[in-house]
């Protein structure tokens, strides 16, 4: 039996696997080692299907992933959509309330392998550029024809993000609101992701492990931010880069080197030591 047979690593992208669009070479080397030794390596990301070309172009071996915060599971090698959860059209109601309250917000609607820009701003322009996304412009009359996996709200400041999340949670809806942040082009960016209630990266990883037949005790996860918390808590062994928020680091079984120095490689080395004991 191979060292990592029927083991799964679920890995966040931004601030974990890569920094500023670059995957450290040591991460690529160790991920290949993990997979050659029988392991399943999957990205677990808030990004949508069409927003990971910067990962797949640098590490084509990685074909498994749970996307849009657990709402989509996809296998790229065989072009298989394994799971797809969507928001009902009634959930657009909160979007219009947010636009009225926060007129500076940018809004992207993510559905399967598509991204529609419903309301553009400077943040949407930079986000689309950073993730190399193909997009279409959407109007109000287009909305009923699509079933979104998530609605992404992009704010120009942290203060607006915090106020908007508090505002959104005053309404009874069938959505959850996930606060996320990403650093690119020299600045921290602030988003809220509206997703179907009860879904998360943790649920996506659990479903993926069931589909793969992952062995008990062999679900591993690494992530760097608050939207990774549930995934880290659900994993059998979890890791967090040492430049993550202190509250997130407290949840991890192992603290790795910084993301730019090969956090994922460090985690795989740690798992290798454990498995060889």
NUFI-393986 format. One record per residue: residue number from 1; residue in one letter; x negated, y, z of N, C-alpha, C in turn. Coordinates in nm, 3 decimals. Layout:
BEGIN
> NUM; A; X; Y; Z; X; Y; Z; X; Y; Z
...
***
This chain:
BEGIN
> 1; X; -0.085; -0.120; 0.000; 0.000; 0.000; 0.000; -0.088; 0.125; 0.000
> 2; X; -0.052; 0.221; -0.081; -0.129; 0.345; -0.089; -0.107; 0.429; 0.038
> 3; X; -0.204; 0.516; 0.065; -0.208; 0.591; 0.190; -0.080; 0.671; 0.215
> 4; X; -0.024; 0.735; 0.110; 0.093; 0.821; 0.128; 0.218; 0.766; 0.057
> 5; X; 0.223; 0.637; 0.034; 0.338; 0.579; -0.034; 0.466; 0.606; 0.045
> 6; X; 0.568; 0.654; -0.029; 0.699; 0.686; 0.029; 0.691; 0.799; 0.133
> 7; X; 0.592; 0.889; 0.117; 0.582; 1.009; 0.199; 0.614; 1.131; 0.112
> 8; X; 0.669; 1.234; 0.173; 0.710; 1.354; 0.101; 0.654; 1.478; 0.169
> 9; X; 0.590; 1.564; 0.090; 0.558; 1.699; 0.135; 0.651; 1.797; 0.065
> 10; X; 0.722; 1.877; 0.145; 0.804; 1.986; 0.093; 0.727; 2.116; 0.120
> 11; X; 0.703; 2.194; 0.016; 0.611; 2.308; 0.026; 0.674; 2.436; -0.027
> 12; X; 0.676; 2.537; 0.057; 0.714; 2.672; 0.015; 0.612; 2.725; -0.087
> 13; X; 0.654; 2.822; -0.167; 0.563; 2.877; -0.269; 0.489; 3.001; -0.219
> 14; X; 0.560; 3.112; -0.211; 0.495; 3.241; -0.186; 0.445; 3.252; -0.043
> 15; X; 0.316; 3.282; -0.028; 0.257; 3.293; 0.103; 0.217; 3.160; 0.164
> 16; X; 0.240; 3.051; 0.088; 0.205; 2.917; 0.137; 0.123; 2.844; 0.031
> 17; X; 0.186; 2.809; -0.080; 0.117; 2.741; -0.189; 0.031; 2.838; -0.269
> 18; X; 0.083; 2.959; -0.291; 0.012; 3.057; -0.373; 0.019; 3.195; -0.310
> 19; X; -0.075; 3.279; -0.351; -0.079; 3.419; -0.307; -0.098; 3.504; -0.432
> 20; X; -0.010; 3.602; -0.449; -0.017; 3.692; -0.565; -0.023; 3.615; -0.697
> 21; X; 0.055; 3.508; -0.705; 0.067; 3.434; -0.830; -0.042; 3.333; -0.857
> 22; X; -0.135; 3.313; -0.765; -0.248; 3.223; -0.787; -0.248; 3.110; -0.684
> 23; X; -0.257; 2.985; -0.732; -0.272; 2.869; -0.645; -0.421; 2.843; -0.626
> 24; X; -0.471; 2.846; -0.504; -0.613; 2.817; -0.483; -0.652; 2.680; -0.539
> 25; X; -0.769; 2.671; -0.597; -0.813; 2.546; -0.659; -0.814; 2.430; -0.561
> 26; X; -0.850; 2.458; -0.435; -0.853; 2.350; -0.336; -0.714; 2.293; -0.311
> 27; X; -0.610; 2.375; -0.321; -0.473; 2.325; -0.309; -0.442; 2.227; -0.423
> 28; X; -0.477; 2.266; -0.545; -0.451; 2.179; -0.660; -0.520; 2.044; -0.642
> 29; X; -0.646; 2.048; -0.600; -0.725; 1.926; -0.582; -0.661; 1.833; -0.479
> 30; X; -0.620; 1.889; -0.366; -0.566; 1.806; -0.258; -0.423; 1.758; -0.289
> 31; X; -0.346; 1.837; -0.360; -0.212; 1.792; -0.401; -0.224; 1.673; -0.494
> 32; X; -0.319; 1.679; -0.587; -0.341; 1.565; -0.677; -0.385; 1.442; -0.598
> 33; X; -0.471; 1.462; -0.499; -0.513; 1.351; -0.412; -0.392; 1.290; -0.342
> 34; X; -0.306; 1.373; -0.287; -0.186; 1.325; -0.218; -0.098; 1.243; -0.312
> 35; X; -0.076; 1.293; -0.433; 0.010; 1.225; -0.529; -0.055; 1.097; -0.582
> 36; X; -0.185; 1.100; -0.606; -0.256; 0.979; -0.653; -0.253; 0.869; -0.549
> 37; X; -0.235; 0.908; -0.422; -0.227; 0.811; -0.314; -0.082; 0.780; -0.275
> 38; X; 0.008; 0.798; -0.372; 0.145; 0.753; -0.356; 0.246; 0.852; -0.305
> 39; X; 0.203; 0.974; -0.270; 0.293; 1.071; -0.211; 0.379; 1.144; -0.313
> 40; X; 0.495; 1.190; -0.269; 0.582; 1.278; -0.348; 0.562; 1.420; -0.298
> 41; X; 0.524; 1.509; -0.389; 0.504; 1.649; -0.355; 0.612; 1.731; -0.423
> 42; X; 0.685; 1.810; -0.344; 0.796; 1.890; -0.399; 0.786; 2.033; -0.350
> 43; X; 0.818; 2.126; -0.438; 0.830; 2.264; -0.393; 0.968; 2.282; -0.330
> 44; X; 0.973; 2.363; -0.226; 1.098; 2.394; -0.158; 1.104; 2.545; -0.148
> 45; X; 1.185; 2.605; -0.231; 1.175; 2.749; -0.253; 1.311; 2.817; -0.261
> 46; X; 1.309; 2.945; -0.229; 1.426; 3.027; -0.255; 1.437; 3.067; -0.400
> 47; X; 1.329; 3.050; -0.477; 1.332; 3.085; -0.619; 1.427; 2.992; -0.695
> 48; X; 1.471; 3.040; -0.809; 1.556; 2.961; -0.897; 1.473; 2.879; -0.994
> 49; X; 1.540; 2.790; -1.065; 1.473; 2.699; -1.159; 1.386; 2.773; -1.261
> 50; X; 1.434; 2.884; -1.310; 1.363; 2.953; -1.418; 1.252; 3.043; -1.366
> 51; X; 1.228; 3.040; -1.234; 1.134; 3.136; -1.175; 1.009; 3.070; -1.119
> 52; X; 0.975; 2.950; -1.169; 0.858; 2.881; -1.114; 0.755; 2.847; -1.223
> 53; X; 0.759; 2.916; -1.333; 0.662; 2.887; -1.440; 0.519; 2.914; -1.394
> 54; X; 0.501; 3.008; -1.299; 0.366; 3.034; -1.249; 0.313; 2.916; -1.169
> 55; X; 0.402; 2.836; -1.112; 0.361; 2.714; -1.041; 0.336; 2.601; -1.141
> 56; X; 0.433; 2.575; -1.227; 0.421; 2.461; -1.318; 0.308; 2.479; -1.419
> 57; X; 0.276; 2.603; -1.454; 0.167; 2.626; -1.548; 0.031; 2.596; -1.485
> 58; X; 0.023; 2.611; -1.354; -0.103; 2.586; -1.284; -0.112; 2.444; -1.227
> 59; X; 0.004; 2.381; -1.207; 0.006; 2.249; -1.144; 0.120; 2.168; -1.206
> 60; X; 0.099; 2.125; -1.330; 0.206; 2.060; -1.407; 0.248; 1.926; -1.347
> 61; X; 0.163; 1.866; -1.264; 0.198; 1.737; -1.203; 0.319; 1.748; -1.110
> 62; X; 0.342; 1.865; -1.056; 0.452; 1.883; -0.962; 0.582; 1.905; -1.039
> 63; X; 0.669; 1.805; -1.037; 0.792; 1.811; -1.115; 0.917; 1.809; -1.027
> 64; X; 0.902; 1.781; -0.898; 1.016; 1.777; -0.807; 1.032; 1.910; -0.736
> 65; X; 1.157; 1.946; -0.710; 1.177; 2.068; -0.634; 1.318; 2.085; -0.586
> 66; X; 1.332; 2.153; -0.473; 1.461; 2.202; -0.428; 1.455; 2.354; -0.437
> 67; X; 1.553; 2.413; -0.504; 1.549; 2.553; -0.545; 1.664; 2.632; -0.484
> 68; X; 1.650; 2.765; -0.491; 1.757; 2.856; -0.448; 1.805; 2.821; -0.308
> 69; X; 1.707; 2.801; -0.218; 1.736; 2.770; -0.078; 1.826; 2.648; -0.059
> 70; X; 1.791; 2.540; -0.128; 1.858; 2.412; -0.107; 1.983; 2.390; -0.188
> 71; X; 2.017; 2.482; -0.278; 2.141; 2.467; -0.354; 2.121; 2.386; -0.482
> 72; X; 1.996; 2.368; -0.525; 1.966; 2.293; -0.647; 1.850; 2.198; -0.620
> 73; X; 1.862; 2.074; -0.665; 1.750; 1.979; -0.666; 1.732; 1.935; -0.810
> 74; X; 1.608; 1.945; -0.859; 1.583; 1.919; -1.000; 1.452; 1.842; -1.017
> 75; X; 1.453; 1.750; -1.114; 1.333; 1.674; -1.149; 1.296; 1.712; -1.292
> 76; X; 1.184; 1.784; -1.307; 1.150; 1.842; -1.436; 1.103; 1.741; -1.539
> 77; X; 1.031; 1.639; -1.497; 0.975; 1.543; -1.594; 1.085; 1.477; -1.676
> 78; X; 1.197; 1.447; -1.612; 1.308; 1.381; -1.681; 1.426; 1.474; -1.704
> 79; X; 1.407; 1.602; -1.672; 1.512; 1.704; -1.692; 1.642; 1.663; -1.624
> 80; X; 1.631; 1.621; -1.499; 1.748; 1.573; -1.425; 1.789; 1.672; -1.316
> 81; X; 1.915; 1.717; -1.323; 1.973; 1.796; -1.216; 2.032; 1.698; -1.115
> 82; X; 1.970; 1.689; -0.997; 2.007; 1.589; -0.899; 2.109; 1.640; -0.797
> 83; X; 2.117; 1.771; -0.782; 2.213; 1.832; -0.688; 2.234; 1.976; -0.728
> 84; X; 2.359; 2.023; -0.718; 2.392; 2.158; -0.763; 2.511; 2.210; -0.685
> 85; X; 2.488; 2.299; -0.590; 2.595; 2.359; -0.510; 2.612; 2.505; -0.550
> 86; X; 2.736; 2.549; -0.560; 2.761; 2.685; -0.609; 2.858; 2.762; -0.519
> 87; X; 2.852; 2.893; -0.530; 2.946; 2.982; -0.463; 3.075; 2.990; -0.543
> 88; X; 3.188; 3.000; -0.474; 3.314; 3.022; -0.545; 3.320; 3.167; -0.591
> 89; X; 3.402; 3.193; -0.691; 3.412; 3.329; -0.744; 3.465; 3.428; -0.641
> 90; X; 3.537; 3.378; -0.541; 3.589; 3.466; -0.437; 3.476; 3.531; -0.357
> 91; X; 3.359; 3.466; -0.357; 3.246; 3.518; -0.280; 3.183; 3.642; -0.343
> 92; X; 3.222; 3.677; -0.465; 3.175; 3.802; -0.523; 3.227; 3.923; -0.445
> 93; X; 3.334; 3.902; -0.369; 3.395; 4.013; -0.296; 3.296; 4.085; -0.206
> 94; X; 3.213; 4.010; -0.135; 3.116; 4.072; -0.045; 3.012; 4.152; -0.125
> 95; X; 2.982; 4.106; -0.244; 2.884; 4.177; -0.327; 2.932; 4.319; -0.357
> 96; X; 3.058; 4.334; -0.390; 3.109; 4.467; -0.422; 3.113; 4.556; -0.298
> 97; X; 3.136; 4.497; -0.181; 3.132; 4.575; -0.057; 2.991; 4.624; -0.029
> 98; X; 2.891; 4.539; -0.054; 2.752; 4.578; -0.033; 2.712; 4.691; -0.128
> 99; X; 2.754; 4.682; -0.254; 2.722; 4.786; -0.351; 2.779; 4.921; -0.307
> 100; X; 2.901; 4.919; -0.256; 2.965; 5.043; -0.211; 2.891; 5.103; -0.091
> 101; X; 2.847; 5.016; 0.001; 2.783; 5.061; 0.124; 2.636; 5.098; 0.103
> 102; X; 2.570; 5.025; 0.012; 2.426; 5.045; -0.011; 2.401; 5.065; -0.160
> 103; X; 2.424; 5.184; -0.210; 2.418; 5.207; -0.356; 2.279; 5.189; -0.418
> 104; X; 2.174; 5.182; -0.337; 2.039; 5.164; -0.391; 2.003; 5.017; -0.412
> 105; X; 2.090; 4.925; -0.375; 2.058; 4.782; -0.381; 2.048; 4.733; -0.526
> 106; X; 1.955; 4.640; -0.550; 1.952; 4.568; -0.677; 2.013; 4.431; -0.658
> 107; X; 2.078; 4.378; -0.760; 2.147; 4.249; -0.747; 2.116; 4.159; -0.866
> 108; X; 2.069; 4.038; -0.834; 2.050; 3.932; -0.933; 2.144; 3.817; -0.899
> 109; X; 2.201; 3.757; -1.002; 2.287; 3.640; -0.983; 2.217; 3.520; -1.046
> 110; X; 2.187; 3.420; -0.964; 2.109; 3.304; -1.006; 2.203; 3.185; -1.022
> 111; X; 2.201; 3.126; -1.141; 2.290; 3.012; -1.167; 2.216; 2.911; -1.254
> 112; X; 2.191; 2.792; -1.193; 2.116; 2.684; -1.256; 1.982; 2.736; -1.311
> 113; X; 1.964; 2.735; -1.442; 1.835; 2.777; -1.499; 1.845; 2.918; -1.557
> 114; X; 1.930; 3.001; -1.498; 1.954; 3.135; -1.551; 1.951; 3.239; -1.439
> 115; X; 1.913; 3.360; -1.475; 1.921; 3.473; -1.383; 1.987; 3.589; -1.456
> 116; X; 2.093; 3.640; -1.397; 2.160; 3.755; -1.452; 2.138; 3.877; -1.364
> 117; X; 2.107; 3.989; -1.424; 2.091; 4.113; -1.348; 2.224; 4.187; -1.353
> 118; X; 2.289; 4.195; -1.237; 2.417; 4.264; -1.230; 2.397; 4.412; -1.198
> 119; X; 2.294; 4.439; -1.121; 2.266; 4.577; -1.083; 2.115; 4.594; -1.073
> 120; X; 2.055; 4.662; -1.166; 1.911; 4.676; -1.169; 1.862; 4.793; -1.086
> 121; X; 1.743; 4.777; -1.030; 1.671; 4.888; -0.965; 1.521; 4.861; -0.979
> 122; X; 1.439; 4.941; -0.917; 1.295; 4.920; -0.928; 1.252; 4.785; -0.874
> 123; X; 1.320; 4.738; -0.769; 1.285; 4.609; -0.709; 1.319; 4.492; -0.802
> 124; X; 1.430; 4.498; -0.872; 1.463; 4.389; -0.965; 1.361; 4.384; -1.078
> 125; X; 1.320; 4.500; -1.126; 1.222; 4.503; -1.236; 1.091; 4.437; -1.195
> 126; X; 1.043; 4.468; -1.075; 0.918; 4.410; -1.027; 0.932; 4.262; -0.997
> 127; X; 1.048; 4.224; -0.942; 1.073; 4.083; -0.910; 1.075; 3.997; -1.036
> 128; X; 1.141; 4.045; -1.138; 1.149; 3.972; -1.265; 1.009; 3.959; -1.326
> 129; X; 0.932; 4.065; -1.320; 0.795; 4.061; -1.373; 0.709; 3.963; -1.294
> 130; X; 0.717; 3.967; -1.161; 0.633; 3.883; -1.077; 0.661; 3.734; -1.097
> 131; X; 0.789; 3.698; -1.109; 0.825; 3.557; -1.123; 0.841; 3.514; -1.270
> 132; X; 0.811; 3.603; -1.362; 0.817; 3.574; -1.507; 0.951; 3.513; -1.547
> 133; X; 1.058; 3.574; -1.501; 1.192; 3.518; -1.524; 1.252; 3.565; -1.656
> 134; X; 1.325; 3.475; -1.718; 1.412; 3.512; -1.830; 1.544; 3.560; -1.769
> 135; X; 1.591; 3.676; -1.812; 1.713; 3.730; -1.753; 1.810; 3.776; -1.861
> 136; X; 1.938; 3.789; -1.820; 2.040; 3.851; -1.903; 2.106; 3.959; -1.819
> 137; X; 2.164; 4.056; -1.884; 2.242; 4.158; -1.813; 2.385; 4.111; -1.800
> 138; X; 2.439; 4.123; -1.680; 2.576; 4.080; -1.653; 2.665; 4.199; -1.620
> 139; X; 2.788; 4.193; -1.670; 2.889; 4.292; -1.636; 2.998; 4.223; -1.552
> 140; X; 3.084; 4.303; -1.494; 3.187; 4.249; -1.405; 3.273; 4.146; -1.477
> 141; X; 3.303; 4.170; -1.605; 3.389; 4.077; -1.678; 3.319; 3.944; -1.707
> 142; X; 3.188; 3.936; -1.689; 3.115; 3.811; -1.712; 3.119; 3.717; -1.592
> 143; X; 3.150; 3.769; -1.475; 3.126; 3.695; -1.351; 3.209; 3.568; -1.338
> 144; X; 3.334; 3.570; -1.379; 3.418; 3.452; -1.361; 3.378; 3.335; -1.450
> 145; X; 3.291; 3.361; -1.547; 3.248; 3.253; -1.637; 3.125; 3.179; -1.585
> 146; X; 3.068; 3.225; -1.475; 2.949; 3.159; -1.422; 2.972; 3.118; -1.277
> 147; X; 2.899; 3.016; -1.234; 2.907; 2.965; -1.097; 2.770; 2.981; -1.032
> 148; X; 2.752; 3.084; -0.950; 2.619; 3.112; -0.897; 2.575; 3.016; -0.786
> 149; X; 2.447; 2.979; -0.789; 2.388; 2.909; -0.676; 2.355; 3.006; -0.564
> 150; X; 2.317; 3.129; -0.604; 2.292; 3.231; -0.503; 2.305; 3.369; -0.566
> 151; X; 2.334; 3.465; -0.482; 2.330; 3.606; -0.520; 2.217; 3.668; -0.440
> 152; X; 2.126; 3.735; -0.511; 2.008; 3.792; -0.448; 2.021; 3.943; -0.442
> 153; X; 2.008; 3.998; -0.321; 2.015; 4.142; -0.298; 1.873; 4.192; -0.272
> 154; X; 1.827; 4.289; -0.348; 1.690; 4.340; -0.338; 1.694; 4.484; -0.289
> 155; X; 1.632; 4.508; -0.173; 1.641; 4.637; -0.106; 1.508; 4.714; -0.114
> 156; X; 1.515; 4.846; -0.120; 1.392; 4.926; -0.127; 1.320; 4.940; 0.005
> 157; X; 1.383; 4.897; 0.118; 1.317; 4.911; 0.249; 1.365; 4.801; 0.343
> 158; X; 1.282; 4.775; 0.444; 1.319; 4.678; 0.548; 1.440; 4.725; 0.626
> 159; X; 1.447; 4.856; 0.651; 1.561; 4.910; 0.725; 1.693; 4.882; 0.655
> 160; X; 1.698; 4.900; 0.524; 1.821; 4.871; 0.451; 1.855; 4.723; 0.455
> 161; X; 1.752; 4.638; 0.445; 1.775; 4.494; 0.451; 1.842; 4.455; 0.584
> 162; X; 1.789; 4.506; 0.695; 1.843; 4.473; 0.826; 1.987; 4.523; 0.841
> 163; X; 2.011; 4.646; 0.800; 2.146; 4.703; 0.810; 2.245; 4.626; 0.722
> 164; X; 2.201; 4.589; 0.602; 2.289; 4.518; 0.509; 2.325; 4.380; 0.561
> 165; X; 2.230; 4.309; 0.620; 2.259; 4.176; 0.673; 2.362; 4.185; 0.786
> 166; X; 2.344; 4.281; 0.875; 2.441; 4.300; 0.983; 2.579; 4.333; 0.927
> 167; X; 2.583; 4.415; 0.824; 2.711; 4.452; 0.759; 2.776; 4.330; 0.696
> 168; X; 2.699; 4.250; 0.623; 2.754; 4.133; 0.554; 2.811; 4.031; 0.652
> 169; X; 2.748; 4.019; 0.767; 2.792; 3.918; 0.863; 2.915; 3.959; 0.941
> 170; X; 2.966; 4.080; 0.918; 3.092; 4.120; 0.983; 3.213; 4.064; 0.910
> 171; X; 3.194; 4.011; 0.790; 3.304; 3.958; 0.709; 3.309; 3.806; 0.717
> 172; X; 3.429; 3.752; 0.714; 3.445; 3.607; 0.710; 3.439; 3.561; 0.565
> 173; X; 3.335; 3.487; 0.531; 3.319; 3.438; 0.395; 3.275; 3.293; 0.400
> 174; X; 3.261; 3.232; 0.285; 3.211; 3.094; 0.275; 3.064; 3.095; 0.234
> 175; X; 2.994; 3.200; 0.277; 2.852; 3.215; 0.244; 2.768; 3.225; 0.369
> 176; X; 2.641; 3.190; 0.354; 2.539; 3.223; 0.452; 2.449; 3.330; 0.390
> 177; X; 2.385; 3.410; 0.476; 2.301; 3.520; 0.430; 2.159; 3.500; 0.486
> 178; X; 2.065; 3.475; 0.396; 1.929; 3.440; 0.436; 1.837; 3.559; 0.411
> 179; X; 1.773; 3.603; 0.517; 1.680; 3.716; 0.510; 1.543; 3.665; 0.465
> 180; X; 1.490; 3.719; 0.357; 1.359; 3.675; 0.307; 1.271; 3.795; 0.274
> 181; X; 1.142; 3.769; 0.270; 1.047; 3.871; 0.230; 0.933; 3.807; 0.152
> 182; X; 0.881; 3.880; 0.054; 0.769; 3.834; -0.028; 0.676; 3.954; -0.048
> 183; X; 0.547; 3.927; -0.050; 0.450; 4.034; -0.077; 0.395; 4.018; -0.217
> 184; X; 0.410; 4.121; -0.299; 0.348; 4.123; -0.431; 0.330; 4.266; -0.479
> 185; X; 0.233; 4.283; -0.570; 0.195; 4.414; -0.620; 0.164; 4.511; -0.505
> 186; X; 0.100; 4.456; -0.401; 0.050; 4.539; -0.293; 0.153; 4.589; -0.194
> 187; X; 0.272; 4.528; -0.195; 0.377; 4.578; -0.106; 0.469; 4.464; -0.063
> 188; X; 0.521; 4.474; 0.060; 0.618; 4.377; 0.108; 0.754; 4.408; 0.047
> 189; X; 0.825; 4.302; 0.003; 0.957; 4.318; -0.060; 1.063; 4.254; 0.029
> 190; X; 1.184; 4.309; 0.028; 1.287; 4.268; 0.124; 1.416; 4.228; 0.054
> 191; X; 1.456; 4.102; 0.074; 1.572; 4.045; 0.006; 1.672; 3.987; 0.106
> 192; X; 1.794; 3.972; 0.061; 1.893; 3.885; 0.128; 1.947; 3.791; 0.022
> 193; X; 1.952; 3.662; 0.055; 2.003; 3.561; -0.037; 2.139; 3.512; 0.014
> 194; X; 2.240; 3.529; -0.067; 2.374; 3.479; -0.037; 2.390; 3.342; -0.100
> 195; X; 2.407; 3.240; -0.017; 2.415; 3.102; -0.064; 2.537; 3.033; -0.003
> 196; X; 2.580; 2.920; -0.061; 2.694; 2.847; -0.004; 2.670; 2.811; 0.143
> 197; X; 2.770; 2.826; 0.225; 2.759; 2.804; 0.369; 2.710; 2.662; 0.397
> 198; X; 2.617; 2.653; 0.492; 2.570; 2.522; 0.537; 2.452; 2.468; 0.460
> 199; X; 2.408; 2.539; 0.356; 2.293; 2.492; 0.279; 2.168; 2.571; 0.316
> 200; X; 2.053; 2.508; 0.299; 1.925; 2.568; 0.334; 1.815; 2.484; 0.272
> 201; X; 1.693; 2.532; 0.284; 1.580; 2.450; 0.240; 1.580; 2.316; 0.313
> 202; X; 1.614; 2.318; 0.442; 1.614; 2.195; 0.521; 1.712; 2.092; 0.464
> 203; X; 1.830; 2.136; 0.427; 1.930; 2.045; 0.369; 1.882; 1.994; 0.234
> 204; X; 1.824; 2.082; 0.154; 1.772; 2.041; 0.024; 1.663; 1.936; 0.038
> 205; X; 1.573; 1.955; 0.133; 1.465; 1.858; 0.155; 1.521; 1.726; 0.207
> 206; X; 1.618; 1.732; 0.296; 1.679; 1.609; 0.347; 1.743; 1.529; 0.233
> 207; X; 1.817; 1.598; 0.146; 1.880; 1.529; 0.033; 1.775; 1.472; -0.061
> 208; X; 1.668; 1.547; -0.084; 1.561; 1.500; -0.171; 1.495; 1.375; -0.113
> 209; X; 1.469; 1.376; 0.018; 1.409; 1.259; 0.083; 1.498; 1.137; 0.070
> 210; X; 1.629; 1.156; 0.080; 1.724; 1.044; 0.064; 1.718; 0.990; -0.078
> 211; X; 1.713; 1.080; -0.175; 1.708; 1.038; -0.316; 1.579; 0.962; -0.348
> 212; X; 1.470; 1.001; -0.284; 1.339; 0.939; -0.311; 1.316; 0.813; -0.230
> 213; X; 1.397; 0.792; -0.127; 1.374; 0.678; -0.040; 1.252; 0.697; 0.049
> 214; X; 1.231; 0.820; 0.092; 1.116; 0.852; 0.179; 1.125; 0.773; 0.309
> 215; X; 1.012; 0.722; 0.355; 1.008; 0.643; 0.477; 1.041; 0.729; 0.600
> 216; X; 1.097; 0.665; 0.700; 1.124; 0.733; 0.826; 0.993; 0.782; 0.886
> 217; X; 0.994; 0.905; 0.930; 0.874; 0.963; 0.990; 0.777; 1.022; 0.891
> 218; X; 0.811; 1.022; 0.764; 0.716; 1.064; 0.660; 0.763; 1.184; 0.580
> 219; X; 0.848; 1.268; 0.638; 0.885; 1.394; 0.574; 0.800; 1.504; 0.635
> 220; X; 0.717; 1.565; 0.551; 0.625; 1.670; 0.595; 0.665; 1.801; 0.528
> 221; X; 0.646; 1.912; 0.599; 0.684; 2.041; 0.542; 0.586; 2.149; 0.582
> 222; X; 0.565; 2.244; 0.489; 0.480; 2.359; 0.517; 0.546; 2.484; 0.459
> 223; X; 0.550; 2.588; 0.540; 0.609; 2.715; 0.498; 0.559; 2.826; 0.587
> 224; X; 0.586; 2.950; 0.548; 0.523; 3.063; 0.618; 0.617; 3.165; 0.677
> 225; X; 0.751; 3.151; 0.654; 0.836; 3.264; 0.693; 0.967; 3.215; 0.754
> 226; X; 1.051; 3.311; 0.795; 1.172; 3.279; 0.870; 1.269; 3.191; 0.791
> 227; X; 1.272; 3.207; 0.658; 1.361; 3.122; 0.579; 1.312; 2.978; 0.569
> 228; X; 1.192; 2.951; 0.623; 1.139; 2.814; 0.629; 1.166; 2.747; 0.763
> 229; X; 1.221; 2.821; 0.858; 1.231; 2.771; 0.995; 1.307; 2.639; 1.004
> 230; X; 1.425; 2.633; 0.944; 1.505; 2.509; 0.953; 1.432; 2.392; 0.889
> 231; X; 1.364; 2.415; 0.778; 1.288; 2.309; 0.712; 1.175; 2.260; 0.802
> 232; X; 1.104; 2.352; 0.865; 0.995; 2.315; 0.954; 1.047; 2.235; 1.073
> 233; X; 1.160; 2.276; 1.127; 1.217; 2.207; 1.243; 1.267; 2.068; 1.206
> 234; X; 1.313; 2.050; 1.082; 1.369; 1.921; 1.040; 1.261; 1.821; 1.000
> 235; X; 1.141; 1.869; 0.968; 1.035; 1.780; 0.922; 0.980; 1.695; 1.035
> 236; X; 0.926; 1.579; 0.999; 0.860; 1.494; 1.098; 0.727; 1.554; 1.142
> 237; X; 0.655; 1.615; 1.049; 0.534; 1.690; 1.080; 0.539; 1.819; 1.000
> 238; X; 0.518; 1.932; 1.067; 0.527; 2.061; 1.000; 0.398; 2.140; 1.017
> 239; X; 0.376; 2.231; 0.922; 0.258; 2.317; 0.926; 0.293; 2.458; 0.882
> 240; X; 0.218; 2.553; 0.933; 0.240; 2.695; 0.904; 0.103; 2.761; 0.886
> 241; X; 0.084; 2.843; 0.782; -0.042; 2.917; 0.767; -0.066; 3.011; 0.885
> 242; X; -0.192; 3.034; 0.915; -0.224; 3.112; 1.035; -0.193; 3.260; 1.023
> 243; X; -0.154; 3.307; 0.903; -0.117; 3.447; 0.887; 0.035; 3.466; 0.885
> 244; X; 0.109; 3.366; 0.933; 0.255; 3.373; 0.941; 0.298; 3.446; 1.069
> 245; X; 0.424; 3.489; 1.076; 0.472; 3.552; 1.199; 0.457; 3.457; 1.319
> 246; X; 0.430; 3.515; 1.435; 0.405; 3.434; 1.555; 0.523; 3.345; 1.589
> 247; X; 0.646; 3.395; 1.570; 0.764; 3.314; 1.603; 0.772; 3.189; 1.516
> 248; X; 0.726; 3.200; 1.391; 0.728; 3.085; 1.300; 0.615; 2.988; 1.336
> 249; X; 0.499; 3.041; 1.369; 0.386; 2.955; 1.404; 0.416; 2.868; 1.526
> 250; X; 0.496; 2.920; 1.619; 0.529; 2.845; 1.740; 0.606; 2.716; 1.709
> 251; X; 0.667; 2.708; 1.592; 0.748; 2.591; 1.557; 0.667; 2.478; 1.496
> 252; X; 0.543; 2.505; 1.458; 0.466; 2.410; 1.377; 0.389; 2.310; 1.462
> 253; X; 0.371; 2.191; 1.405; 0.284; 2.091; 1.465; 0.138; 2.122; 1.437
> 254; X; 0.113; 2.196; 1.329; -0.026; 2.224; 1.289; -0.032; 2.362; 1.226
> 255; X; -0.132; 2.440; 1.266; -0.157; 2.572; 1.208; -0.274; 2.559; 1.111
> 256; X; -0.251; 2.593; 0.986; -0.353; 2.580; 0.882; -0.434; 2.708; 0.868
> 257; X; -0.531; 2.703; 0.783; -0.602; 2.823; 0.740; -0.505; 2.915; 0.666
> 258; X; -0.548; 3.035; 0.634; -0.462; 3.128; 0.560; -0.429; 3.077; 0.421
> 259; X; -0.318; 3.125; 0.367; -0.270; 3.077; 0.237; -0.375; 3.097; 0.128
> 260; X; -0.443; 3.209; 0.129; -0.541; 3.237; 0.023; -0.662; 3.145; 0.030
> 261; X; -0.681; 3.081; 0.145; -0.796; 2.991; 0.163; -0.761; 2.843; 0.144
> 262; X; -0.634; 2.814; 0.110; -0.595; 2.677; 0.085; -0.519; 2.613; 0.199
> 263; X; -0.410; 2.677; 0.241; -0.329; 2.625; 0.352; -0.276; 2.485; 0.324
> 264; X; -0.230; 2.461; 0.202; -0.172; 2.331; 0.167; -0.279; 2.222; 0.170
> 265; X; -0.396; 2.254; 0.119; -0.508; 2.158; 0.123; -0.544; 2.123; 0.267
> 266; X; -0.548; 2.223; 0.353; -0.579; 2.201; 0.494; -0.476; 2.107; 0.557
> 267; X; -0.349; 2.128; 0.525; -0.243; 2.042; 0.578; -0.258; 1.898; 0.529
> 268; X; -0.290; 1.882; 0.402; -0.308; 1.747; 0.347; -0.427; 1.677; 0.414
> 269; X; -0.534; 1.752; 0.440; -0.647; 1.694; 0.512; -0.604; 1.648; 0.652
> 270; X; -0.524; 1.729; 0.717; -0.473; 1.693; 0.851; -0.388; 1.567; 0.845
> 271; X; -0.298; 1.559; 0.745; -0.214; 1.440; 0.730; -0.298; 1.316; 0.697
> 272; X; -0.402; 1.335; 0.618; -0.490; 1.225; 0.582; -0.557; 1.166; 0.706
> 273; X; -0.602; 1.255; 0.794; -0.664; 1.209; 0.920; -0.566; 1.128; 1.004
> 274; X; -0.443; 1.177; 1.011; -0.340; 1.107; 1.089; -0.310; 0.970; 1.029
> 275; X; -0.293; 0.965; 0.896; -0.256; 0.841; 0.830; -0.366; 0.734; 0.839
> 276; X; -0.491; 0.780; 0.847; -0.602; 0.686; 0.849; -0.634; 0.633; 0.988
> 277; X; -0.570; 0.689; 1.089; -0.596; 0.641; 1.225; -0.542; 0.500; 1.245
***
